[in-house]
Amino acid sequence: MSQPARVDLATISLQDALDLAILIEEEAQERYLEFVDQMALHHTPEAARFFASMAENERKHGEELRARRQRLFADAPRRVTRALLWDVEAPDYDQPRAFMTARQAMEVALRSETKAHEFFVQALPHVSEPEVRRLFQELRDEELVHQSLVNEAIRNLPASDASDASDYEDEPVAH
């Protein structure tokens, strides 16, 4: 089996870095929208609403990056693809649960924002292009802001949101 293609961060251009950042946002947005559907199926509207708000945040950030790319590179074709990344910021597929609380949904998002921050922290030592370095530093710092926003949302939750999925599980019954 062949190894997946990788982005060479030492030689990545600003255009490619912007495209990569856009793809990261798109992947995260799509994953959060999948979680919204799952939470709707599990009748957990608070978690679904939070995941929807995260999808909207990812959409907005992606739009900002797309506008920036358009200003700098017009309609130049994209040279990087989704095959070059996997779950940079997108939450892991196994995170949603039946009866998930808003707090649990926020904790999923917090892990994803932390994961994205770590991606940029780990990428920066390999980046040699000054404009790409500035972009990655900006994106790294934005992930810290996002973490702060999620942490604030967690702090603002009522104490009653501390329930656990096991609170809703049915006891086994004899046949």
Backbone as numpy.savetxt, mean C-alpha at the origin, in Angstrom:
# Nx Ny Nz CAx CAy CAz Cx Cy Cz
13.07 -22.66 -13.32 12.22 -21.49 -13.32 13.12 -20.25 -13.32
12.81 -19.30 -14.16 13.65 -18.10 -14.24 13.30 -17.13 -13.13
14.29 -16.30 -12.79 14.10 -15.28 -11.76 13.29 -14.13 -12.36
12.44 -13.48 -11.57 11.71 -12.33 -12.10 12.69 -11.20 -12.40
12.32 -10.39 -13.37 13.15 -9.23 -13.71 13.21 -8.28 -12.53
14.29 -7.57 -12.41 14.46 -6.61 -11.31 14.84 -5.27 -11.89
14.47 -4.22 -11.18 14.85 -2.88 -11.55 16.28 -2.66 -11.06
17.13 -2.14 -11.93 18.50 -1.81 -11.53 18.47 -0.41 -10.93
18.45 -0.33 -9.62 18.32 0.95 -8.95 19.54 1.84 -9.16
20.67 1.26 -9.47 21.89 2.05 -9.70 21.81 2.85 -10.99
20.97 2.39 -11.92 20.90 3.07 -13.22 19.49 3.53 -13.57
18.55 3.41 -12.66 17.16 3.76 -12.96 17.04 5.26 -13.29
16.26 5.55 -14.31 16.03 6.94 -14.69 14.88 7.52 -13.87
14.74 8.82 -13.89 13.64 9.45 -13.18 12.30 9.01 -13.76
12.21 8.91 -15.06 10.97 8.46 -15.68 10.60 7.06 -15.18
11.57 6.16 -15.19 11.30 4.80 -14.74 10.97 4.77 -13.25
11.63 5.60 -12.46 11.35 5.66 -11.02 9.93 6.16 -10.78
9.51 7.16 -11.53 8.13 7.64 -11.40 7.14 6.55 -11.80
7.44 5.87 -12.90 6.56 4.78 -13.34 6.48 3.68 -12.29
7.61 3.36 -11.70 7.64 2.35 -10.64 6.78 2.80 -9.45
6.92 4.06 -9.05 6.14 4.60 -7.93 4.65 4.56 -8.26
4.29 4.88 -9.49 2.87 4.83 -9.91 2.36 3.40 -9.83
3.16 2.45 -10.31 2.75 1.04 -10.25 2.58 0.57 -8.81
3.43 1.03 -7.92 3.32 0.68 -6.50 1.98 1.16 -5.95
1.62 2.40 -6.28 0.36 2.96 -5.80 -0.83 2.22 -6.41
-0.75 1.89 -7.69 -1.84 1.16 -8.34 -2.05 -0.21 -7.72
-0.95 -0.91 -7.46 -1.05 -2.23 -6.85 -1.70 -2.15 -5.47
-1.28 -1.18 -4.67 -1.86 -1.02 -3.34 -3.34 -0.67 -3.43
-3.70 0.24 -4.33 -5.10 0.62 -4.49 -5.94 -0.59 -4.86
-5.47 -1.36 -5.83 -6.23 -2.54 -6.25 -6.40 -3.54 -5.11
-5.36 -3.75 -4.31 -5.44 -4.69 -3.21 -6.45 -4.21 -2.17
-6.41 -2.91 -1.84 -7.37 -2.39 -0.88 -8.80 -2.53 -1.40
-9.00 -2.34 -2.70 -10.35 -2.51 -3.25 -10.80 -3.97 -3.17
-9.87 -4.90 -3.35 -10.20 -6.32 -3.16 -10.63 -6.56 -1.72
-9.94 -5.92 -0.77 -10.27 -6.08 0.64 -11.63 -5.47 0.95
-11.98 -4.37 0.30 -13.30 -3.77 0.49 -14.37 -4.80 0.13
-14.20 -5.45 -1.01 -15.17 -6.47 -1.44 -15.24 -7.62 -0.44
-14.08 -8.07 0.05 -14.07 -9.17 1.03 -14.77 -8.77 2.32
-14.52 -7.56 2.78 -15.14 -7.11 4.03 -16.64 -6.93 3.86
-17.07 -6.52 2.68 -18.51 -6.42 2.43 -19.15 -7.81 2.51
-18.47 -8.81 1.95 -18.98 -10.19 2.01 -19.06 -10.69 3.45
-18.13 -10.24 4.29 -18.09 -10.69 5.68 -18.91 -9.78 6.60
-19.63 -8.84 6.03 -20.49 -7.94 6.82 -19.70 -7.18 7.89
-18.55 -6.66 7.49 -17.74 -5.85 8.39 -17.58 -4.47 7.76
-18.61 -3.65 7.87 -18.61 -2.37 7.16 -17.53 -1.39 7.64
-17.18 -1.41 8.92 -16.16 -0.48 9.40 -14.82 -0.77 8.74
-14.43 -2.04 8.68 -13.18 -2.41 8.02 -13.26 -2.09 6.53
-14.42 -2.37 5.92 -14.58 -2.07 4.49 -14.43 -0.58 4.23
-15.04 0.25 5.09 -14.92 1.71 4.91 -13.47 2.16 5.05
-12.76 1.60 6.01 -11.37 1.99 6.18 -10.54 1.57 4.96
-10.72 0.34 4.50 -9.98 -0.10 3.32 -10.33 0.75 2.10
-11.59 1.17 1.99 -11.99 2.05 0.89 -11.27 3.40 0.99
-11.12 3.91 2.20 -10.41 5.18 2.36 -8.93 5.01 2.01
-8.34 3.87 2.33 -6.95 3.63 1.96 -6.82 3.52 0.43
-7.77 2.85 -0.21 -7.75 2.76 -1.67 -7.82 4.16 -2.29
-8.65 5.01 -1.73 -8.78 6.38 -2.23 -7.47 7.15 -2.02
-6.83 6.97 -0.88 -5.54 7.63 -0.64 -4.49 7.18 -1.66
-4.46 5.88 -1.94 -3.50 5.37 -2.92 -3.83 5.91 -4.31
-5.11 6.01 -4.63 -5.52 6.56 -5.93 -5.05 8.00 -6.07
-5.28 8.80 -5.02 -4.87 10.21 -5.06 -3.36 10.34 -5.22
-2.60 9.56 -4.46 -1.16 9.64 -4.56 -0.70 9.21 -5.94
-1.32 8.19 -6.49 -0.99 7.75 -7.85 -1.29 8.84 -8.87
-2.41 9.54 -8.69 -2.76 10.63 -9.60 -1.73 11.76 -9.54
-1.28 12.08 -8.34 -0.24 13.12 -8.19 1.03 12.71 -8.92
1.41 11.45 -8.77 2.61 10.97 -9.44 2.43 10.94 -10.95
1.24 10.56 -11.43 0.96 10.54 -12.87 1.04 11.96 -13.45
0.49 12.94 -12.73 0.54 14.32 -13.20 1.98 14.81 -13.28
2.76 14.45 -12.30 4.17 14.82 -12.29 4.91 14.18 -13.46
4.64 12.92 -13.70 5.27 12.21 -14.81 4.87 12.85 -16.14
3.59 13.18 -16.26 3.08 13.80 -17.49 3.79 15.13 -17.76
3.95 15.95 -16.70 4.63 17.24 -16.86 6.08 17.05 -17.33
6.74 16.04 -16.81 8.16 15.84 -17.10 8.43 15.04 -18.37
7.56 14.06 -18.66 7.87 13.13 -19.74 6.74 12.95 -20.75
5.70 13.77 -20.64 4.56 13.73 -21.56 4.06 12.30 -21.72
3.96 11.84 -22.94 3.40 10.51 -23.20 4.48 9.48 -23.53
5.68 9.68 -23.05 6.75 8.71 -23.30 6.29 7.34 -22.81
6.55 6.30 -23.58 6.07 4.96 -23.16 6.74 4.50 -21.87
5.97 3.76 -21.12 6.45 3.17 -19.86 7.40 2.02 -20.19
8.52 1.99 -19.47 9.52 0.93 -19.68 9.57 -0.06 -18.53
8.87 0.22 -17.45 8.81 -0.72 -16.33 7.41 -1.29 -16.25
7.32 -2.49 -15.73 6.02 -3.16 -15.64 5.78 -3.66 -14.22
4.57 -4.10 -13.98 4.22 -4.67 -12.68 5.02 -5.92 -12.38
5.56 -6.56 -13.40 6.38 -7.75 -13.17 7.63 -7.43 -12.38
7.99 -6.15 -12.30 9.21 -5.74 -11.59 8.97 -5.50 -10.11
7.74 -5.64 -9.66 7.46 -5.41 -8.24 6.40 -6.38 -7.76
6.37 -6.55 -6.47 5.33 -7.36 -5.85 5.19 -6.92 -4.41
4.01 -6.46 -4.07 3.67 -6.13 -2.68 4.62 -5.14 -2.03
5.06 -4.13 -2.77 5.92 -3.12 -2.16 5.14 -2.38 -1.08
3.94 -1.94 -1.43 3.09 -1.25 -0.46 1.77 -1.97 -0.23
1.38 -2.78 -1.18 0.11 -3.49 -1.07 0.12 -4.41 0.14
-0.97 -4.43 0.89 -1.04 -5.36 2.02 -1.04 -6.80 1.52
-0.55 -7.69 2.34 -0.50 -9.10 1.98 -1.92 -9.64 1.79
-2.06 -10.56 0.84 -3.38 -11.12 0.54 -4.04 -11.80 1.73
-3.25 -12.34 2.65 -3.83 -13.12 3.74 -4.23 -12.26 4.94
-4.26 -10.95 4.81 -4.55 -10.07 5.94 -6.02 -9.94 6.32
-6.95 -9.87 5.38 -8.34 -9.70 5.79 -8.89 -10.93 6.50
-9.79 -10.71 7.42 -10.40 -11.78 8.20 -11.91 -11.52 8.31
-12.64 -12.60 8.47 -14.06 -12.45 8.78 -14.17 -11.74 10.12
-15.12 -10.88 10.24 -15.38 -10.11 11.47 -14.22 -9.17 11.81
-13.49 -8.73 10.83 -12.37 -7.83 11.06 -12.88 -6.48 11.56
-12.23 -5.97 12.57 -12.61 -4.66 13.11 -11.90 -3.55 12.35
-12.34 -2.33 12.55 -11.65 -1.18 11.96 -10.22 -1.12 12.47
-10.01 -1.41 13.74 -8.65 -1.39 14.31 -7.76 -2.40 13.59
-8.27 -3.59 13.37 -7.48 -4.61 12.68 -7.18 -4.18 11.24
-8.14 -3.55 10.59 -7.92 -3.05 9.23 -6.83 -1.98 9.24
-6.87 -1.12 10.24 -5.86 -0.06 10.34 -4.49 -0.65 10.62
-4.43 -1.70 11.39 -3.15 -2.35 11.65 -2.58 -2.98 10.39
-3.45 -3.51 9.52 -3.01 -4.03 8.22 -2.40 -2.89 7.41
-3.10 -1.76 7.37 -2.61 -0.60 6.61 -1.29 -0.10 7.18
-1.17 -0.07 8.48 0.06 0.40 9.11 1.24 -0.49 8.72
1.03 -1.81 8.72 2.10 -2.72 8.28 2.49 -2.45 6.83
1.51 -2.14 5.99 1.79 -1.87 4.58 2.56 -0.58 4.39
2.17 0.45 5.15 2.89 1.72 5.06 4.33 1.56 5.57
4.51 0.75 6.59 5.84 0.47 7.12 6.66 -0.29 6.09
6.03 -1.26 5.43 6.69 -2.05 4.40 7.14 -1.15 3.24
6.30 -0.21 2.83 6.66 0.71 1.75 7.83 1.60 2.17
7.80 2.09 3.40 8.89 2.93 3.90 10.19 2.15 3.85
10.16 0.91 4.30 11.37 0.08 4.29 11.89 -0.16 2.87
10.97 -0.30 1.91 11.40 -0.47 0.52 12.26 0.71 0.08
11.79 1.93 0.35 12.54 3.11 -0.08 13.82 3.28 0.74
13.79 2.96 2.01 15.00 3.02 2.84 16.05 2.07 2.27
15.64 0.86 1.93 16.58 -0.13 1.42 17.03 0.18 0.00
16.19 0.86 -0.78 16.54 1.19 -2.16 17.53 2.34 -2.24
17.41 3.31 -1.35 18.22 4.53 -1.45 19.73 4.30 -1.55
20.34 3.41 -0.80 21.79 3.23 -0.94 22.22 2.76 -2.33
21.30 2.22 -3.10 21.61 1.69 -4.43 21.36 2.70 -5.54
20.71 3.81 -5.21 20.32 4.80 -6.22 21.46 5.80 -6.40
21.88 5.97 -7.66 22.97 6.91 -7.92 22.50 8.19 -8.58
21.41 8.16 -9.31 20.88 9.33 -10.01 20.30 10.32 -8.98
20.80 11.56 -8.94 20.35 12.52 -7.92 18.84 12.80 -7.93
18.22 12.90 -9.11 16.77 13.17 -9.16 15.96 11.98 -8.65
16.43 10.78 -8.95 15.76 9.57 -8.46 15.94 9.49 -6.95
17.12 9.81 -6.49 17.40 9.81 -5.04 16.43 10.75 -4.33
16.26 11.96 -4.87 15.33 12.93 -4.26 13.90 12.40 -4.26
13.49 11.79 -5.37 12.14 11.22 -5.45 11.97 10.12 -4.41
12.92 9.22 -4.31 12.82 8.12 -3.36 12.85 8.63 -1.91
13.64 9.67 -1.66 13.64 10.26 -0.31 12.28 10.87 0.00
11.70 11.53 -0.97 10.36 12.11 -0.81 9.33 11.02 -0.54
9.40 9.95 -1.31 8.44 8.84 -1.14 8.65 8.15 0.21
9.89 7.98 0.60 10.21 7.41 1.92 9.57 8.25 3.02
9.75 9.57 2.93 9.22 10.48 3.95 7.69 10.51 3.94
7.09 10.39 2.76 5.62 10.35 2.68 5.07 9.12 3.38
5.80 8.02 3.30 5.34 6.81 3.97 5.33 7.01 5.49
6.26 7.78 6.01 6.24 8.10 7.44 5.01 8.94 7.80
4.66 9.88 6.92 3.46 10.68 7.14 2.23 9.78 7.13
2.19 8.85 6.18 1.05 7.93 6.10 0.96 7.07 7.36
2.11 6.60 7.85 2.11 5.83 9.10 1.55 6.66 10.24
1.94 7.90 10.30 1.46 8.80 11.35 -0.06 8.98 11.27
-0.58 9.12 10.05 -2.02 9.29 9.88 -2.79 8.04 10.33
-2.26 6.88 9.99 -2.93 5.64 10.41 -2.83 5.49 11.93
-1.67 5.78 12.49 -1.53 5.71 13.95 -2.51 6.65 14.65
-2.69 7.83 14.09 -3.64 8.78 14.67 -5.07 8.23 14.60
-5.40 7.63 13.47 -6.74 7.03 13.33 -6.94 5.92 14.36
-5.90 5.13 14.60 -5.99 4.06 15.60 -6.21 4.66 16.99
-5.45 5.71 17.30 -5.61 6.35 18.62 -7.00 6.95 18.80
-7.64 7.35 17.72 -8.97 7.97 17.81 -10.11 6.97 17.85
-9.81 5.70 17.74 -10.87 4.69 17.78 -11.42 4.57 19.20
-12.70 4.28 19.30 -13.25 4.03 20.64 -12.70 2.71 21.19
-12.63 2.61 22.48 -12.13 1.40 23.12 -12.96 0.18 22.75
-14.21 0.38 22.40 -15.09 -0.74 22.06 -14.67 -1.45 20.78
-13.72 -0.89 20.04 -13.27 -1.52 18.80 -12.20 -2.58 19.08
-11.99 -2.93 20.31 -10.94 -3.89 20.65 -11.43 -5.33 20.61
-12.57 -5.60 19.98 -13.07 -6.97 19.92 -12.18 -7.82 19.04
-12.38 -9.12 19.14 -11.58 -10.08 18.41 -12.52 -10.96 17.60
-12.05 -11.48 16.47 -12.90 -12.33 15.63 -13.41 -13.53 16.40
-12.63 -14.03 17.35 -13.07 -15.20 18.12 -14.32 -14.88 18.95
-14.59 -13.61 19.21 -15.81 -13.22 19.93 -17.07 -13.61 19.16
-16.93 -13.82 17.83 -18.07 -14.08 16.99 -18.13 -15.51 16.45
-17.14 -16.31 16.79 -17.10 -17.67 16.28 -18.18 -18.51 16.96
-18.73 -19.40 16.18 -19.73 -20.31 16.73 -19.04 -21.43 17.47
-19.64 -21.83 18.57 -19.13 -22.96 19.33 -19.41 -24.24 18.53
-18.51 -25.22 18.64 -18.77 -26.50 17.94 -20.02 -27.17 18.53
-20.75 -27.82 17.67 -21.95 -28.53 18.12 -21.85 -30.00 17.72
-22.51 -30.86 18.47 -22.53 -32.28 18.16 -23.54 -32.53 17.04
-23.27 -33.53 16.26 -24.20 -33.89 15.16 -25.17 -34.92 15.60
